[in-house]
Amino acid sequence: MLKLIILKEITESLLNRRFLVISAFSVLLLIVSGAVNYEYYQTRQAAFDNQYSAFEADRAESEIRAYRPPALLSILARGTEPYMPLYFELGTQDNSLGRVDAGNIEAEDFRLLAALGSLDFLFLVQVVFSLLAILLSFDMIAGEKERGTLKAVLSNSVPRDKVILGKAIGGFVVLLLVFVVGALLFYAVLSVLDSRFLTGGTLLRVGAVLGVSALYIAGFFMIGLMVSSMCHSGRTAIVSLLVVWVTLQLVVPKLAETTATVVRPVRSEEAIRIEKLAVIDELDDRKMDEGGELYSEIFNTDRLNSMNIREETPDGQRFRDEYLRLTERLAEQKATRLLEIDEAFERERRSQRQLSYAVSLLSPSAAYGFLVADISGTGDLAYERFQDQASDYYAQLRSGPLSKLTTSAVRVRLGGSSFWMNNDDEVDWDNLPQFQATNPDLSSAIQRNAWALVSLILFLLLPFLLAYVAFIRYDAR
């Protein structure tokens, strides 16, 4: 009996001209998306190569940057990559990460595409296939109620649990068939264009994306089946489902962001920059003032004479030694206070992100987006990994090649004047270790988004259970 019901649902869906036309259009969009987004990726990669080469050719001797090339799987999900920094600028004077240049590498030819939004695999599954799931499921039960065929079926003592289970399985098999055909053609296009899509690591990530996508589509199909079970006409079901779709797709993610912004506000980056500059100016002024006092004390004069510092005399050596200790003490204070500001700012942002993330999981679309972006190496996890790798790279340089970089710089405020003397040991800037950015592994991406995965599973199971209960309790009289 269950097999017959499943075959009936599959046959009816495949004979539905409206469903077939929309399915063919969805598959075509996937194929076109693969070709267009690969061209977009190539253009961004070429732009990155040109900018990196230009930097290497013209960079100043002490200028250090950590670059991250575009992720190959940004073809599947562009995610937040267009908004990631092109590079981290690494300072050489302080033991901390330098400024972040938020410039991106979007190519001029694709400005319009970037402005209108990305028509990538993630977007097509989020929007097109979720709508396809709704269009397939909205009248599976409500339509039969409206036409009276459901009463005829249930009057023959057909087990209700087998009817609802058969409709769920049959409808989803057809939907999954359309998705698999489209995904295979999409992947075939990419494999022809770039052999890297045939490597084991990339294939595994793509397989994970497809699995999560099937789960997401199944969730919207079950939502459609649930609403169809609760309505008595196809028109009521489709209107109700469109309201649900808009709420889950658009309202909840925006509401999550707004809620987090209001409940847990974060200071602007400009405010943090001003606070840091105030600390730097304060400690630099202290160094000049205390350096001047030290100079006056040792040389017993208020008139600056650079020869006093340069000469190899007991007083000159004493001044240099004590000034170096002063510099190290104030540099340590500066690093500590700047780190405290950064950590406080990061705590604010992390708290806001966590709240926004938690509320966003009330939408299967947001949960799916988080998962796919991180699996593809274009989500927040990739940004954090890039930042951590740049910090580790800088620490490696400070403990290695840049450990030779010592500055005997003297700057004192004395009678309105200052003296600046540099005596840096030579560093082999041309042979520093190369920075290599790597994306988080697949297990890290899934572990990071465990709650997003739970959310997708719940959006699959709970609607089906509600549909099951509503169908079992349906009064066929």
C-alpha positions in Angstrom: 0.0 0.0 0.0 2.8 2.5 0.9 4.6 1.7 -2.3 1.5 2.4 -4.4 1.0 5.7 -2.7 4.6 6.7 -3.3 4.4 5.7 -6.9 1.2 7.6 -7.3 2.7 10.8 -5.9 5.8 10.5 -8.1 3.7 9.9 -11.2 1.4 12.8 -10.5 4.3 15.2 -9.9 6.1 14.1 -13.0 3.0 14.6 -15.1 2.4 18.1 -13.6 3.3 20.5 -16.4 3.6 23.5 -14.1 6.1 21.6 -11.9 8.1 20.3 -14.8 8.5 23.8 -16.4 9.6 25.3 -13.1 11.9 22.4 -12.4 13.5 22.8 -15.9 14.0 26.5 -15.3 15.6 25.8 -11.9 18.0 23.3 -13.4 18.9 25.7 -16.2 19.6 28.5 -13.6 22.0 26.2 -11.8 24.0 25.4 -15.0 24.2 29.1 -16.0 25.2 30.0 -12.4 28.1 27.6 -12.5 29.5 29.1 -15.7 28.9 32.7 -14.7 30.3 32.4 -11.2 33.4 30.6 -12.4 34.1 33.5 -14.7 33.6 35.9 -11.8 36.0 33.8 -9.7 38.6 33.8 -12.4 38.4 37.6 -12.8 38.8 38.1 -9.0 41.7 35.7 -9.0 43.4 37.6 -11.8 42.8 40.9 -10.0 44.3 39.4 -6.8 47.4 38.1 -8.7 47.9 41.6 -10.2 47.6 43.4 -6.9 49.8 41.0 -5.1 52.5 41.1 -7.8 52.3 44.9 -7.8 52.8 45.0 -4.0 55.7 42.6 -4.1 57.4 44.7 -6.8 56.9 48.1 -5.2 56.6 47.5 -1.5 58.6 49.5 1.0 61.4 47.6 2.7 59.7 47.1 6.0 56.1 46.8 4.7 54.6 43.4 5.5 51.2 42.1 4.4 49.4 38.8 4.7 47.3 38.2 1.6 44.4 35.8 1.2 43.4 34.7 -2.3 39.8 34.1 -3.3 38.4 30.7 -2.2 37.7 28.3 -5.0 34.3 27.3 -3.6 33.2 30.9 -3.5 31.7 29.8 -6.8 29.2 27.9 -4.7 28.7 30.4 -2.0 30.2 33.9 -2.2 29.2 34.4 1.4 31.1 37.3 3.2 34.2 37.0 1.0 33.6 40.2 -1.0 33.6 42.1 2.4 36.7 40.4 3.8 39.9 42.4 4.0 42.1 41.8 1.0 45.1 41.6 3.4 46.3 42.3 6.9 48.9 45.0 7.2 51.5 43.8 9.7 53.3 46.5 11.7 57.0 46.1 12.7 57.2 48.6 15.6 54.8 46.9 18.0 54.2 43.4 19.1 50.7 43.3 17.8 48.7 43.0 14.6 48.7 46.1 12.5 45.7 47.8 10.8 43.2 46.0 8.7 42.6 47.3 5.2 39.0 46.5 4.4 39.5 46.9 0.6 38.3 44.1 -1.6 39.2 42.7 -4.9 35.9 43.0 -6.8 36.6 43.4 -10.5 35.3 46.5 -12.2 33.4 44.4 -14.8 31.4 42.8 -12.0 30.3 45.8 -10.0 26.7 45.5 -11.2 26.6 41.8 -10.4 28.0 42.5 -6.9 25.4 45.3 -6.3 22.5 43.2 -7.4 23.5 40.2 -5.3 25.1 36.9 -6.2 23.2 34.3 -8.2 25.3 31.5 -6.8 24.5 28.0 -5.8 23.6 29.1 -2.2 21.2 31.7 -3.4 19.5 29.4 -5.9 18.9 26.7 -3.3 17.9 29.2 -0.7 15.3 30.9 -2.8 14.5 29.0 -6.0 14.4 25.4 -4.7 12.6 26.4 -1.5 9.9 27.9 -3.6 9.9 24.8 -5.8 9.4 22.7 -2.6 6.4 24.9 -1.7 4.9 24.8 -5.1 5.1 21.0 -5.1 3.7 20.5 -1.6 1.0 23.2 -1.1 -1.9 21.2 -2.7 -0.7 17.7 -2.0 -3.3 17.4 0.8 -5.3 20.7 0.7 -5.9 20.2 -3.0 -7.3 16.7 -2.5 -9.5 18.0 0.4 -10.8 20.7 -2.0 -11.5 18.2 -4.8 -13.0 15.6 -2.5 -10.6 12.9 -3.5 -9.2 12.6 0.0 -12.6 11.6 1.4 -12.9 8.9 -1.2 -9.4 7.5 -0.3 -10.0 7.6 3.4 -13.5 6.0 3.1 -11.8 2.8 1.9 -10.1 2.2 5.2 -6.7 3.1 3.9 -4.3 3.5 6.8 -3.9 7.3 7.3 -0.3 7.0 8.5 0.7 5.3 5.2 -1.1 7.9 3.2 0.7 10.9 4.7 4.0 9.0 4.8 3.6 8.0 1.1 2.8 11.6 0.1 5.9 12.8 2.0 8.3 10.3 0.5 6.9 10.4 -3.0 6.9 14.2 -3.2 10.3 14.6 -1.8 11.8 11.9 -4.1 10.6 13.9 -7.1 12.0 17.1 -5.6 15.3 15.4 -4.7 15.5 14.0 -8.3 15.2 17.5 -9.8 17.8 18.9 -7.4 20.3 16.0 -8.0 20.0 16.4 -11.7 20.6 20.2 -11.5 23.5 19.8 -9.0 25.2 17.1 -11.1 25.0 19.3 -14.2 26.2 22.3 -12.2 29.2 20.3 -10.9 29.9 18.8 -14.3 30.2 22.3 -15.8 32.6 23.3 -13.0 34.7 20.1 -13.4 35.1 20.8 -17.1 36.2 24.4 -16.4 38.6 23.6 -13.6 40.1 20.2 -12.7 40.5 21.2 -9.0 36.9 20.3 -8.6 37.8 16.7 -9.1 40.3 16.6 -6.2 39.4 14.7 -3.0 39.2 17.7 -0.6 37.1 19.8 -2.9 34.8 16.9 -3.8 34.2 16.2 -0.1 33.3 19.8 0.6 30.9 19.8 -2.4 29.4 16.6 -1.2 28.8 18.2 2.2 27.2 21.2 0.6 24.9 19.0 -1.5 23.9 16.9 1.6 23.1 20.1 3.6 21.2 21.5 0.6 19.0 18.3 0.4 18.2 18.6 4.1 17.3 22.3 3.6 15.0 21.6 0.7 13.4 18.7 2.6 12.7 21.1 5.4 10.8 23.5 3.2 8.9 20.6 1.6 7.8 19.4 5.0 6.7 23.0 5.9 4.6 23.0 2.8 3.1 19.6 3.6 2.3 20.8 7.1 0.5 23.8 5.9 -1.3 21.8 3.3 -2.5 19.4 6.0 -3.9 22.2 8.0 -5.7 24.0 5.2 -8.9 23.0 3.3 -8.2 24.6 0.0 -5.1 25.0 -2.3 -5.6 28.8 -2.4 -5.5 29.2 1.3 -2.5 26.9 1.5 -0.4 28.7 -1.1 -1.2 32.2 0.4 -0.3 30.9 3.9 2.9 29.3 2.6 4.0 32.5 0.9 3.6 34.4 4.2 5.6 31.7 6.0 8.3 31.7 3.2 8.7 35.5 3.4 8.9 35.4 7.2 11.5 32.6 7.3 13.5 33.9 4.3 13.5 37.7 4.8 12.0 38.8 8.1 13.6 36.5 10.7 17.3 37.1 9.5 16.8 40.9 9.4 15.0 40.8 12.7 17.9 38.9 14.2 20.4 41.5 13.1 18.2 44.4 14.3 17.5 42.7 17.6 21.2 42.1 18.2 22.1 45.7 17.3 19.5 47.1 19.7 20.0 44.7 22.6 23.8 44.5 22.4 25.1 47.7 20.7 28.7 47.9 19.6 30.9 51.0 19.4 32.0 52.0 15.9 35.4 51.2 14.6 36.1 54.9 14.3 35.4 55.3 18.1 37.9 52.5 18.8 40.5 54.1 16.5 40.2 57.4 18.3 40.5 55.7 21.7 43.6 53.9 20.5 45.1 57.1 19.1 44.5 58.8 22.4 46.4 56.1 24.2 49.3 56.2 21.7 49.5 60.0 21.9 49.4 59.9 25.7 52.2 57.4 26.0 54.4 59.0 23.3 54.1 62.3 25.2 55.0 60.6 28.4 58.1 59.1 26.7 59.2 62.5 25.5 58.6 64.2 28.8 60.3 61.5 30.9 63.1 61.2 28.4 63.7 65.0 28.7 63.7 64.7 32.5 66.1 61.8 32.3 68.4 63.8 29.9 68.3 66.9 32.3 69.1 64.7 35.3 72.1 62.9 33.7 73.7 65.7 31.8 72.6 68.5 34.3 71.4 70.8 31.5 68.1 71.9 29.9 69.7 72.4 26.5 69.6 69.4 24.2 72.9 68.4 22.7 72.8 65.3 20.4 76.5 64.7 21.0 75.9 64.0 24.7 73.8 61.0 23.5 76.0 59.8 20.7 79.4 60.0 22.5 80.7 56.8 24.2 81.0 58.4 27.6 79.7 57.0 30.9 76.9 59.5 31.0 76.0 58.9 27.3 76.0 55.1 27.9 73.9 55.5 31.1 71.4 57.7 29.3 71.0 55.2 26.4 70.6 52.3 28.8 68.0 54.0 31.0 66.2 55.5 28.0 65.9 52.0 26.5 64.4 50.7 29.7 62.0 53.6 29.7 61.0 52.9 26.1 60.5 49.2 26.8 58.4 49.9 29.9 56.1 52.4 28.0 55.9 50.1 25.0 54.7 47.3 27.2 52.1 49.6 28.7 51.0 50.7 25.3 50.7 47.1 24.0 48.7 46.2 27.1 46.3 49.1 26.9 45.8 48.7 23.1 45.2 44.9 23.7 42.6 45.7 26.4 40.8 48.0 24.0 40.8 45.4 21.2 39.7 42.6 23.6 36.8 44.8 24.9 35.8 45.7 21.4 36.0 42.0 20.3 33.9 40.9 23.3 31.2 43.5 22.3 31.2 42.2 18.7 31.2 38.6 19.7 28.3 39.1 22.1 26.3 40.8 19.3 27.2 38.1 16.8 26.2 35.3 19.1 22.8 36.9 19.8 22.2 37.6 16.1 23.3 34.0 15.2 21.0 32.5 17.8 18.0 34.4 16.6 18.9 33.7 13.0 18.6 30.0 13.6 14.8 30.4 13.8 15.1 30.6 10.0 16.2 27.5 8.0 17.5 29.9 5.3 19.9 31.6 7.7 21.0 28.3 9.2 21.6 26.9 5.7 23.5 30.0 4.7 25.9 29.8 7.7 26.6 26.2 7.1 27.3 26.4 3.4 29.4 29.6 3.6 31.7 28.1 6.2 31.9 24.8 4.4 32.9 26.7 1.2 35.5 28.8 3.1 33.6 32.1 2.6 31.9 32.5 6.0 32.9 34.2 9.3 35.0 31.2 10.2 37.3 31.8 7.2 37.7 35.5 8.2 38.6 34.5 11.8 41.0 31.9 10.5 42.6 34.4 8.2 43.0 36.9 11.1 44.5 34.2 13.4 46.9 33.0 10.8 48.1 36.6 10.1 48.6 37.1 13.9 50.6 33.8 14.1 52.6 34.7 11.1 53.5 38.0 12.6 54.5 36.4 15.9 56.7 34.0 13.9 58.4 36.9 12.3 58.9 38.7 15.6 60.5 35.7 17.2 62.6 34.9 14.1 63.8 37.3 11.4 62.4 40.5 13.0 64.0 39.7 16.3 67.1 41.4 14.8 65.1 44.6 14.4 66.2 46.8 17.3 65.7 50.5 17.5 67.8 52.8 19.6 65.6 55.8 18.8 65.7 58.7 21.1 63.0 61.3 21.1 62.9 63.8 24.0 61.0 67.0 24.5 63.4 69.5 25.9 63.0 73.2 25.6 60.5 72.7 22.8 62.9 70.6 20.7 63.3 66.9 20.0 66.0 64.6 18.9 65.5 61.4 16.9 68.3 58.9 16.3 67.8 55.6 14.5 70.2 52.8 14.7 68.4 49.7 13.3 70.1 46.3 12.8 69.8 45.1 9.2 67.0 42.7 8.4 66.9 40.6 5.2 63.5 41.9 4.1 63.6 40.1 0.7 63.9 36.6 2.3 61.2 36.7 4.9 59.0 33.5 5.2 56.0 33.6 2.9 52.5 33.9 4.4 50.2 31.1 3.3 46.5 31.4 4.1 44.5 28.1 4.4 40.7 27.6 4.8 39.3 25.9 7.9 38.9 22.1 7.4 35.5 20.6 6.9 35.1 19.2 10.4 35.8 22.7 11.9 33.1 24.2 9.7 30.5 21.6 10.7 31.5 21.7 14.4 31.2 25.5 14.3 27.7 25.3 12.9 26.4 22.3 14.9 23.4 24.3 16.1 22.7 25.4 12.5 22.6 21.7 11.5 20.3 21.0 14.5 18.0 23.8 13.3 17.7 22.3 9.8 16.9 18.9 11.3 14.3 20.3 13.5 12.7 22.2 10.5 12.5 18.8 8.8 11.1 16.8 11.7 8.7 19.2 13.5 6.7 20.2 10.4 6.4 16.5 9.4 5.1 15.6 12.9 2.6 18.5 12.8 1.5 17.4 9.3 1.2 13.8 10.5 -1.0 14.9 13.6 -3.1 17.2 11.5 -3.7 14.5 8.9 -4.5 11.8 11.4 -7.0 14.1 13.1 -8.7 15.2 9.9 -12.4 14.6 9.9 -13.2 13.1 6.4 -17.0 13.3 7.0 
